[in-house]
């Protein structure tokens, strides 16, 4: 298991590292839930929806673009799929996230 803080670090550093890991897990679960609840969401929509539900559901306060970054991690880990679709306004591809079978199973285990 990877060490979160060095042995010589103050106790506060160890506590902060553990808290950061817990926050990251909570945000990843929240993003997975959002992708399940709102299929084919873009990264921007995940960011916006996270802000809407954050206070309602008690999710951690994070940087505005953090949910999109967590979605990229979840895609890398096989919990989400990202499909690029054309955006009509600027004709650039935009990724849309959907939950995978692995992601759906993980949600069952978390709830």
C-alpha positions as CSV (number, residue, x, y, z in Angstrom):
1,X,0.0,0.0,0.0
2,X,1.3,3.4,-0.9
3,X,2.2,5.7,2.0
4,X,0.2,8.8,2.2
5,X,2.7,10.8,4.3
6,X,6.3,10.2,5.4
7,X,7.0,8.8,8.9
8,X,8.8,12.0,9.7
9,X,5.9,14.2,8.8
10,X,3.8,15.8,11.6
11,X,0.6,14.0,12.7
12,X,-1.4,16.8,11.0
13,X,0.1,15.8,7.6
14,X,-1.0,12.2,8.1
15,X,-4.5,13.3,9.0
16,X,-4.7,15.7,6.0
17,X,-3.5,12.9,3.6
18,X,-6.1,10.5,4.9
19,X,-8.8,13.2,4.6
20,X,-7.8,13.9,1.0
21,X,-8.1,10.2,0.1
22,X,-11.5,10.1,1.7
23,X,-12.6,13.2,-0.2
24,X,-11.3,11.8,-3.5
25,X,-13.3,8.6,-2.9
26,X,-16.5,10.6,-2.1
27,X,-16.1,12.7,-5.2
28,X,-15.4,9.7,-7.5
29,X,-18.6,8.1,-6.1
30,X,-20.6,11.3,-6.6
31,X,-19.4,11.6,-10.3
32,X,-20.3,7.9,-10.9
33,X,-23.7,8.6,-9.4
34,X,-24.1,11.6,-11.7
35,X,-23.1,9.7,-14.8
36,X,-25.7,7.0,-13.8
37,X,-28.4,9.6,-13.1
38,X,-27.7,11.8,-16.1
39,X,-26.4,9.5,-18.9
40,X,-24.4,11.1,-21.7
41,X,-23.3,14.0,-19.6
42,X,-20.4,16.2,-20.8
43,X,-17.6,17.1,-18.4
44,X,-19.1,20.6,-18.1
45,X,-22.5,19.1,-17.2
46,X,-20.9,16.9,-14.6
47,X,-19.2,19.9,-13.1
48,X,-22.5,21.9,-13.1
49,X,-24.5,19.0,-11.7
50,X,-22.0,18.3,-9.0
51,X,-22.4,21.9,-7.8
52,X,-26.2,21.5,-7.8
53,X,-26.2,18.3,-5.7
54,X,-23.1,19.1,-3.6
55,X,-25.0,21.0,-0.9
56,X,-28.2,18.9,-1.1
57,X,-26.4,15.6,-0.7
58,X,-23.5,16.7,1.5
59,X,-20.7,16.0,-1.0
60,X,-17.3,17.6,-0.3
61,X,-16.6,21.1,-1.7
62,X,-14.1,20.8,-4.5
63,X,-12.5,22.9,-7.3
64,X,-15.0,23.6,-10.1
65,X,-13.3,21.3,-12.6
66,X,-12.7,18.4,-10.2
67,X,-15.7,16.3,-11.2
68,X,-14.6,16.3,-14.9
69,X,-11.1,15.2,-13.8
70,X,-12.6,12.4,-11.6
71,X,-14.7,11.3,-14.6
72,X,-11.4,11.0,-16.7
73,X,-10.0,8.8,-13.9
74,X,-13.1,6.7,-13.7
75,X,-12.9,6.3,-17.5
76,X,-9.3,5.2,-17.2
77,X,-10.3,2.7,-14.5
78,X,-13.2,1.2,-16.6
79,X,-16.1,2.6,-14.5
80,X,-17.2,5.1,-17.2
81,X,-17.1,5.2,-21.0
82,X,-16.4,8.4,-22.8
83,X,-17.8,8.8,-26.3
84,X,-16.8,11.8,-28.4
85,X,-19.7,13.5,-30.2
86,X,-19.6,16.6,-32.3
87,X,-20.6,19.9,-30.7
88,X,-22.7,21.8,-33.2
89,X,-21.7,25.3,-32.0
90,X,-17.9,25.1,-32.6
91,X,-17.7,21.8,-34.5
92,X,-15.3,20.4,-31.9
93,X,-15.7,16.9,-30.4
94,X,-17.0,16.9,-26.8
95,X,-16.8,13.8,-24.6
96,X,-20.0,12.4,-23.2
97,X,-19.8,10.0,-20.2
98,X,-21.8,7.0,-19.5
99,X,-21.6,4.4,-16.8
100,X,-20.2,1.0,-17.6
101,X,-21.3,-2.4,-16.3
102,X,-18.3,-2.3,-14.0
103,X,-19.4,1.1,-12.8
104,X,-22.9,0.0,-12.1
105,X,-21.6,-3.0,-10.1
106,X,-19.4,-0.7,-8.1
107,X,-22.4,1.6,-7.3
108,X,-24.3,-1.5,-6.0
109,X,-21.4,-2.2,-3.6
110,X,-21.2,1.4,-2.4
111,X,-24.9,1.8,-1.6
